[in-house]
């Protein structure tokens, strides 16, 4: 364990298909309305510098914050035939800012609750809406709040292959698959691998 002295409460949620909104519906009810939430993927590395910006860029009843993390490339591609460095710098050969990912978010519970309440009528007409939308799309379509997006150098995410939910809307599913493809490596790195493969096949 990276932080053995830290105790983190957790909630077990059983669902057939993971849904950000369904998860937040449960978590939201267990916290005060003035709670500031920070959503993140398990592979996301955070620090105090970012958490401070998360707090500053989330303004109750005015703005929600969706930072753009630095996504590391697949180490088998970025460091082909080389050892992976102990620390990864923010350089173009190591990764990129993944504008197609909305894994991280900072917002107040009261803003979530008020936005979620505006969805009730649409959800009654289409129950799949809770699975086809993510939190970002929910705020964009239903909140009326400022949805702030900005690159965040202090937020890193290790490479991972994302499992794209087929129940997502067509746009969100396409966004997820593109994020996977663009996260493999830079164009020059991928071109070099293809060149080496072709050279190997021709011999």
C-alpha angles and dihedrals in degrees: 000000000000096000107026094171094055118095115204121188114223137192124213113221123185116206136149093225123023112246125180092208094049090050092048092049088063097040094045092059091055096057137061118264092248092059115126109219126205114193119198142160119250090248093056118110114211136182140188092265092061095042089056091053089047088058095044096047095048110081117183113243090000117056142016122197128223108180121202109232128211106252117208117223123241104284091221088062103033094045100030109180089354132098115259111250118247090238126030118221125212096257129131094248092055100049146305142246103268106222090175093063124084098176095128125061139163120202143136121259092234090058091049092049095048092046092047091052090059089060096058097095094046092047091053088056094043118021091184089069091087090060099038095055130061127210092265094054090045092057093044094051103035113021110065086212127127108267105207120201123183138153111261115205092187092060116080130177124195117231116277137158107244119223103226114216109232090208092065118106114273092256094050093046090050090049090053095050092048090051089055093050096045091047095062096079146299120298092252092050093049091046090053091051091050090048092051090048092051091047090051093049092050095055 
